[in-house]
Amino acid sequence: MQRDLQVFLQDILSAAAEIQSYISGKSHAEYLTEGLIRRAVERCLEIIGEALVNIQRHNASALDAIPNAPQLIGLRNILIHEYGSVDDGRIWEAITTKLQDVTTAVERELGRG
């Protein structure tokens, strides 16, 4: 059964909201000391990256509207295939500087923004 574009976009929003709830009020140093939160954030980034891969497969032009999509797909690939080389600083940068732009774009695509 093929999932549609809106479902993938909603998956991105849900995972991004989870990330925000995990890191709310936390500093980078606190994030680094809390392994459970780091792993939860990484899992949400995997979901976001996989949703973007599915969007790319089914409607590549829709991916153009989402900033940083190629970088997030690349980050997903690292998390899944090269987990031993995960850079926590890169993860922190992605979730604190790029995720809001992605969320805004996805909300716009869903007609919410």
HELIX and SHEET records of a PDB file:
HELIX    1   1 LEU A    5  ILE A   23  1                                  19    
HELIX    2   2 HIS A   28  THR A   33  1                                   6    
HELIX    3   3 GLY A   35  HIS A   58  1                                  24    
HELIX    4   4 ALA A   60  LEU A   63  1                                   4    
HELIX    5   5 ALA A   69  HIS A   81  1                                  13    
HELIX    6   6 TYR A   83  SER A   85  5                                   3    
HELIX    7   7 ASP A   88  GLU A   93  1                                   6    
HELIX    8   8 ALA A   94  LYS A   98  3                                   5    
HELIX    9   9 LEU A   99  GLU A  109  1                                  11    
END                                                                             
